[in-house]
């Protein structure tokens, strides 16, 4: 792509290999070990106009790049990027919605089944030879049958999860910032109210200040002793200490988690619990889906620099327009 070859795009830290390869083929690829403003050289500050990232990009790092026009975030969640500050700086931020919706929804249902039916533990029983040696694996105390599901965050992924679980014959309710007119599910205007009305709570809410530790001790108390909590969204939405206490004390029955507060560090107290099913943030982690996410990251960069538009702008930067070529290229 000759028209973009002279545009420098910065990749701080790790990025999907397919995205890096495409960026190197379309742009001038610039790399840093991490998104640290102290590592930005004068030449980088003068030349970098784009960024592709799957790490924390804070206000200081954005400000260290005075000619930055766009941050293409790898992932539908973009709470690691200070999008509000980027918007004030007229820097576009994009994410990767839609392409991972179905994969994450599938994972949520699988995690729910694992949590209730103890399927990973049953497989371990077989692999360790205990079926032949000790007899059949114990009956699971949990079942999906007869449950009522509440979804915290009825966005794209929440809707996809709801559709799947409705097909299982389960009633669905939800909590959002506002009631939606185009879904048939019961709406609750508070999260504790939703938790009290269901026995299975699935969190798909995005991260950020508005949802920080929104799932707390009061929510677990409302969910009750038969309650199951599933988190496929962001670890920051949960008071992890309160969750551990609820699982230890029997305030809730079980939990299935794909995300954690301080990834990749998972509290030993969680790991020790038999009524917790834990996954290492693999919601969208299939080869096909991660490649589609990588393509969308780069496609956002390409369309920005060749067509003056972003494919998937985040709301905080929806107002941002590309500067004129003379302005953007300094």
Beta strands, then each sheet from edge to edge (+ up, - down):
strand 1: 8-12
strand 2: 28-32
strand 3: 48-53
strand 4: 70-73
strand 5: 92-94
strand 6: 148-152
strand 7: 171-175
strand 8: 186-187
strand 9: 200-203
strand 10: 228-231
strand 11: 254-257
strand 12: 276-278
sheet 1: 2+ 1+ 3+ 4+ 5+
sheet 2: 8+ 7+ 6+ 9+ 10+ 11+ 12+
end
